[in-house]
Amino acid sequence: MQIADIDFCSVKDLNELCAVESACFPAPWPRHVIVGDIENGDVVYIKAIIMCRIAGYSVIARSDEKESHLMNIAVLPEFRRAGIASQLLAAVGEIALYWGCGGMRLEVRVSNAAARNFYTKSGFKYDKTINAYYSDGEAAWTMLASLPFPKFPA
Ligand SMILES: CC(C)(COP(=O)(O)OP(=O)(O)OC[C@H]1O[C@@H](n2cnc3c(N)ncnc32)[C@H](O)[C@@H]1OP(=O)(O)O)[C@@H](O)C(=O)NCCC(=O)NCCS
């Protein structure tokens, strides 16, 4: 396990966030979308820093008074399986609790077995399948978790 410094993102992080996004997704979020998100403050971006580099990041939004929405989580390939996403998830869970949310939901590609496994291990449960959720026609699973998350494993 690698212990990361977790902090809020700012527009200064844009190049690194875009690099993580490009390394992690075939259809990365466009730069202007990330800038708009960070500047508007409707959603919260947090980053995991290892040795002065952004190793991963996560995005959380408040859907309503009771529920938060995990909009993204991504870790650079060379930093995976070292607990970085788990630390990011714990941090967005704290933000959602601060907002007063009792739960978190997300969507994940049906084909993304690594992410589905990560979420299941982290306390999320399958909710339903949404056909043709993504622009390429792939279906999504929605998954739900209660907050607070189970205690971080020792
Ligand atoms: C999914 C992702 C965020 C996981 O990041 P990570 O930092 O490697 O995750 P962690 O090290 O915290 O993993 C915690 C646990 O999740 C599970 N897990 C994580 N990656 C896994 C994989 N590739 N295969 C199976 N299980 C996995 C394991 O149980 C792992 O515990 P272990 O390493 O002790 O076995 C990362 O693979 C990623 O960035 N993928 C590309 C982007 C993406 O698909 N994001 C999700 C969008 S919905």
The ligand as an SDF file (V2000), in Angstrom:
LIG
                    3D

 48 50  0  0  0  0  0  0  0  0999 V2000
  -10.6860    0.9040  -10.7980 C   0  0  0  0  0  0  0  0  0  0  0  0
   -9.4480    1.6850  -10.3230 C   0  0  0  0  0  0  0  0  0  0  0  0
   -9.8640    3.1040   -9.9970 C   0  0  0  0  0  0  0  0  0  0  0  0
   -8.8920    0.9900   -9.0500 C   0  0  0  0  0  0  0  0  0  0  0  0
   -7.7920    1.7710   -8.5820 O   0  0  0  0  0  0  0  0  0  0  0  0
   -6.6630    1.1510   -7.6020 P   0  0  0  0  0  0  0  0  0  0  0  0
   -5.9340    2.2740   -6.9870 O   0  0  0  0  0  0  0  0  0  0  0  0
   -5.8720    0.1490   -8.3470 O   0  0  0  0  0  0  0  0  0  0  0  0
   -7.5710    0.4140   -6.5190 O   0  0  0  0  0  0  0  0  0  0  0  0
   -7.1010   -0.1180   -5.0730 P   0  0  0  0  0  0  0  0  0  0  0  0
   -5.6420   -0.4470   -5.1010 O   0  0  0  0  0  0  0  0  0  0  0  0
   -7.5720    0.8290   -4.0280 O   0  0  0  0  0  0  0  0  0  0  0  0
   -7.9290   -1.4790   -5.0150 O   0  0  0  0  0  0  0  0  0  0  0  0
   -8.6900   -1.8970   -3.8820 C   0  0  0  0  0  0  0  0  0  0  0  0
   -9.2950   -3.2440   -4.1940 C   0  0  0  0  0  0  0  0  0  0  0  0
  -10.1790   -3.1610   -5.3450 O   0  0  0  0  0  0  0  0  0  0  0  0
  -10.0780   -4.3800   -6.1160 C   0  0  0  0  0  0  0  0  0  0  0  0
   -9.4610   -4.1250   -7.4180 N   0  0  0  0  0  0  0  0  0  0  0  0
   -8.8220   -3.0020   -7.8090 C   0  0  0  0  0  0  0  0  0  0  0  0
   -8.3620   -3.1630   -9.0760 N   0  0  0  0  0  0  0  0  0  0  0  0
   -8.7170   -4.3910   -9.4660 C   0  0  0  0  0  0  0  0  0  0  0  0
   -8.5230   -5.1400  -10.6720 C   0  0  0  0  0  0  0  0  0  0  0  0
   -7.8390   -4.6440  -11.7170 N   0  0  0  0  0  0  0  0  0  0  0  0
   -9.0230   -6.3940  -10.7440 N   0  0  0  0  0  0  0  0  0  0  0  0
   -9.6980   -6.9300   -9.7090 C   0  0  0  0  0  0  0  0  0  0  0  0
   -9.8980   -6.2750   -8.5260 N   0  0  0  0  0  0  0  0  0  0  0  0
   -9.4220   -5.0110   -8.4210 C   0  0  0  0  0  0  0  0  0  0  0  0
   -9.1710   -5.3110   -5.3110 C   0  0  0  0  0  0  0  0  0  0  0  0
   -9.9910   -6.0580   -4.4210 O   0  0  0  0  0  0  0  0  0  0  0  0
   -8.2850   -4.3170   -4.5510 C   0  0  0  0  0  0  0  0  0  0  0  0
   -7.7160   -4.8660   -3.3730 O   0  0  0  0  0  0  0  0  0  0  0  0
   -6.3650   -5.7490   -3.4910 P   0  0  0  0  0  0  0  0  0  0  0  0
   -5.4010   -5.0110   -4.3590 O   0  0  0  0  0  0  0  0  0  0  0  0
   -5.9250   -5.8360   -2.0430 O   0  0  0  0  0  0  0  0  0  0  0  0
   -6.7850   -7.0570   -4.0700 O   0  0  0  0  0  0  0  0  0  0  0  0
   -8.3280    1.6630  -11.4090 C   0  0  0  0  0  0  0  0  0  0  0  0
   -8.1710    0.3470  -11.8970 O   0  0  0  0  0  0  0  0  0  0  0  0
   -8.5840    2.5840  -12.5930 C   0  0  0  0  0  0  0  0  0  0  0  0
   -8.2260    3.7600  -12.5530 O   0  0  0  0  0  0  0  0  0  0  0  0
   -9.1850    2.0640  -13.6600 N   0  0  0  0  0  0  0  0  0  0  0  0
   -9.4100    2.8750  -14.8730 C   0  0  0  0  0  0  0  0  0  0  0  0
  -10.4440    3.9430  -14.6440 C   0  0  0  0  0  0  0  0  0  0  0  0
  -11.7850    3.3610  -14.2730 C   0  0  0  0  0  0  0  0  0  0  0  0
  -12.2440    2.3710  -14.8320 O   0  0  0  0  0  0  0  0  0  0  0  0
  -12.4350    4.0300  -13.2910 N   0  0  0  0  0  0  0  0  0  0  0  0
  -13.7630    3.6250  -12.8500 C   0  0  0  0  0  0  0  0  0  0  0  0
  -14.7860    4.3180  -13.6760 C   0  0  0  0  0  0  0  0  0  0  0  0
  -16.4340    3.7710  -13.2220 S   0  0  0  0  0  0  0  0  0  0  0  0
  1  2  1  0
  2  3  1  0
  2  4  1  0
  2 36  1  0
  4  5  1  0
  5  6  1  0
  6  7  2  0
  6  8  1  0
  6  9  1  0
  9 10  1  0
 10 11  2  0
 10 12  1  0
 10 13  1  0
 13 14  1  0
 14 15  1  0
 15 16  1  0
 15 30  1  0
 16 17  1  0
 17 18  1  0
 17 28  1  0
 18 19  1  0
 18 27  1  0
 19 20  2  0
 20 21  1  0
 21 22  1  0
 21 27  2  0
 22 23  1  0
 22 24  2  0
 24 25  1  0
 25 26  2  0
 26 27  1  0
 28 29  1  0
 28 30  1  0
 30 31  1  0
 31 32  1  0
 32 33  2  0
 32 34  1  0
 32 35  1  0
 36 37  1  0
 36 38  1  0
 38 39  2  0
 38 40  1  0
 40 41  1  0
 41 42  1  0
 42 43  1  0
 43 44  2  0
 43 45  1  0
 45 46  1  0
 46 47  1  0
 47 48  1  0
M  END
$$$$
